[in-house]
Amino acid sequence: MSACLLMCSVACGSPSLSLDVPDYEIVTKPLSHLQGNPIWVDIVGATTTSEVLKSTFKGRSIGTFVYANKVSMLLPADLREAPGDYSLDVTFANGKQIKKTISIESRVKEEKKFYIPETLGGNTKTSQDKLVQTLADEASTLLNLKTSKTPWWSTSFRYPLEKIKIVDPYGYIRKTGEYNLAHKGTDFDADMGTKVFAMNTGVVRIVRDYRNYGKTVVIDHGQNILTIYMHLSETRVNVGELVKKGHVIALTGSTGYSFGPHLHLTVRINDISIDPIEFLNLFK
């Protein structure tokens, strides 16, 4: 080939010599992934979500978003997930495909005896049965809630209270009679009537008084992320309302299955409850 033709081939963008096809890499944090913990994924090399054609984790579709100028996604590991290797499959608009193995490790689950308050029937077999059934009924109302396809938020999530003291962590087992009930949230100590803040911008999907959850507010933050605030004494938002991060949404209380004033916080990703503290740690 003459020098002239070679120069023309390069200048005209010959496919064999093109250098503009991005090379992608999938990076996760934290380094280890326990049952019940969220997993943050950065797609290195991508600058817009349109570059990701499809992404699935354990066969379920996972959305992407831009945070801190990176294309990212959040994966939930269920508290009862069998430990082992699971596949994150990402297909890009340029045709490239990446399979990333995500290893889920066992979480140590402590067990504690738990009782039922007299307001809900006391610690009898009948009230235990009723508790389990009504908890299942209440949990079903939180499944498949409408969420925005794109995130309402662009900054980090915050704690729902000004002063943070954890009194009951996520992930331990409450032995209630013959039943083992996993605590799929975090309980924070708070005096009666303490202000509860929206952890980030989102749309209120539920404002409701439950038998066990007590007065409850659920906020949709988009991308299948929900924050759920329970046992409230008073709610200060309405369904469908757009609230900003730090907006006062309620006051703490002791309604429902509760032994004293506190705030129970649940964080859900794709209908899976994950450790709220580990979720917040991802934004540090």
Buried (B, 14 or more C-beta within 10 A) or exposed (E): EEEEEEEEEEEEEEEEEEEEEBEBEBEBEEEEBBBBBBBBBBBEBBEEBEBBEEBEBBEEEBBBBBBEEBBBBBBBBBBEBEEEEBEBBBBBEEEBEBEBEBEBEEBEBEEEEBBBBEEBBEBEEEBBBBBBEBBEEBBEBBEEBEBBEEBBBEEBBBBBBEEEEEEBBBBBBBBBBEBEBBBBBBBBBBEEEBBBBBBBBBBBBBBBEBBBBBBBBBBBBBBBBBBBBBBBBEBBBEEEBEBEBEBEBBBBBBBBBBEEBBBBBBBBBBBBBBBBBBBBBBEE
